[in-house]
Amino acid sequence: MCKRWKTSRREIDLSRPRVMAILNVTPDSFSDGGRFAELDLAIRQAEKLIGDGADIIDVGGESTRPRSGPVPAEVEIGRVVPVIKAVVGRFDVAVSVDTSKSEVAKAAVAAGAEIVNDISGLRFDEKIATVVAKHGCGLVLMHSRGEFESMHSQPPVDNIMSEVAADFRRSAAAAVTAGIKRERIALDVGIGFGKTLEQNLELIANLDKLIAEFREFPILVGASRKSFIGRLLGGAAPDERLSGSLATAVVAVWNGARILRVHDVKETIEAIAVAESIRLAARR
Ligand code: 7PM
């Protein structure tokens, strides 16, 4: 199993699972208190996530919500850069930027982000790889299907496991060709991105098979509060999906995931601490 993940500023020890906390800075996550109030709220949210034990703060300024339109790069930069600067200036925590645009990645990295989290796995803007290579950042290559607007309405593929594996190979090869060191790459199955409910479950259930093929790369899973959990729970709203998110996190870690992207940091850390203790006991 993969034991370390290098970023431009540190080496993240993966001998235990790590938590990437979601920090959304899209305006719909705030009341209309103006830009200073928004920044202040984001800083306080980051402080809480770090206090709860987050290892990485993932700052995202573009909602990838189904049917949402793409946000221009300047708008995305205007949202994420002040937050990244504030978090990096105040806390010793790894910051990642959730973006698929090289202009945003460049500005975010200049502001102190050490990881680029690309939900397109280098498909939307390959120049992201140049930015990451130049600065020695960590890179998350997430699997998704289709273009930005159609990502959540893709006709289902036949064999999701072989498609994700093939796309992982392609994304990782593109990254390495651009000069990104292999030890800086993490892979993510992209729960909810162009997959059926069954396929989301299949990916989590069979994660160990993907991990066996991609041993050298840490696997990240982001299932927190996603709609497949709501559907399994009879239409639970996002804030009613904690138990389902924890169940998913536990199974993902059991099957070898090393990083979890979540909203509920403290609860996730507690659940995976117990799951990981049980998993390690099986080895003795
Ligand atoms: C609406 C729909 C809002 C979907 C937000 C989302 C992932 C990610 C996202 C993931 C990685 C969410 C998603 N999901 N990055 N960014 N992995 N690496 O639920 O699963 O947060 S956006």
Residues whose N, C-alpha, C, O or C-beta is under 5 A from the ligand:
A	BS01	7PM	T64 R65 P66 N117 V140 M142 D188 G190 I191 G222 S224 R261
